[in-house]
Structure formats: structure tokens, C-alpha cells
Amino acid sequence: MPAYEPTVHQPKVADLRLVASKAKRAKMNYTYLIQSKIKKWVYIGSTKDLLKRFDEHNNGKIKSTKGLIPFRLVYYKAYQTYSLARKREIELKKNGQQKEMLFRRLGL
């Protein structure tokens, strides 16, 4: 039985600033999906600082996504620990059914 997934929030970059300020106080960790505005290509990752990581992707500082900038943030989920965020990232990358379910809900 698949794990429960809450309603998906389609984030805006302005929302990231608020999320980042709250996260620093709460020490949250994230699993996120970004999509290239040039192609339909999607990147799945995890991080301790969502705003910083999103900026790194859009400024070409991440080798694996450098050629596909600019990006839009299409999904993120907060976790108490980095290991939980990383576990979800790996689950999405390795489990086609989980990934497909999330993509369907996001309309990707």
C-alpha cells in the first residue's frame, strides 16, 4: 500500500522566501522537484536549504542541471531530518510507481 501523500502545493518562488525563513528556525529538510522551463526535464533532489539550492540550480552552479536553466520549482515536501528527505528522494528516483503517482498529481 503506498504511503499517504498530502495535497500537493504548487509553490511560487516568493513562497520560498517564507519557507526558508521558517525552515531555518525549525531546521527543516526538503525533497524537491524542479522542471526546466526549456524542456520537460525534471530533477529530483533533497537539501537542507531549499532557497539556496534552488538559486544554485538557476544560476548554473549544479553540474547536472547547468545546461537546462532556468527552472521552476514544481514540488517540495518538508521533513524533520535530512535522512527522511533523502529517503524520499531515493524512493522517487527508484520507484517508478511512486514517481508516476506524484507526476500525475502534479500534472507533469
WOVENFEN-V666032 format. One record per backbone hydrogen bond with DSSP energy under -0.5 kcal/mol. NH is the residue of the N-H (numbers start at 1). CO is the residue of the C=O. Records with the same first field share a line. If there is no record, write none. Layout:
NH = CO, CO
This chain:
10 = 8
11 = 9
15 = 12
16 = 12, 13
17 = 13, 14
18 = 14
19 = 15
20 = 16
21 = 17
22 = 18
23 = 19
24 = 20
25 = 21
26 = 22
27 = 23
28 = 23
29 = 79
30 = 47
31 = 77
32 = 45
33 = 75
34 = 43
35 = 72
36 = 41
37 = 70
38 = 68, 70
43 = 34
45 = 32
47 = 30
53 = 49
54 = 50
55 = 51
56 = 52
57 = 53
58 = 54
59 = 55
60 = 57
61 = 56
62 = 56
63 = 61
65 = 62
66 = 62
68 = 65
69 = 66
72 = 35
74 = 33, 72
75 = 33
77 = 31
79 = 29
85 = 81
86 = 82
87 = 83
88 = 84
89 = 85
90 = 86
91 = 87
92 = 88
93 = 89
94 = 90
95 = 91
96 = 94
99 = 95
100 = 96
101 = 97
102 = 98
103 = 99
104 = 100
105 = 101
106 = 102
107 = 103, 104
108 = 103
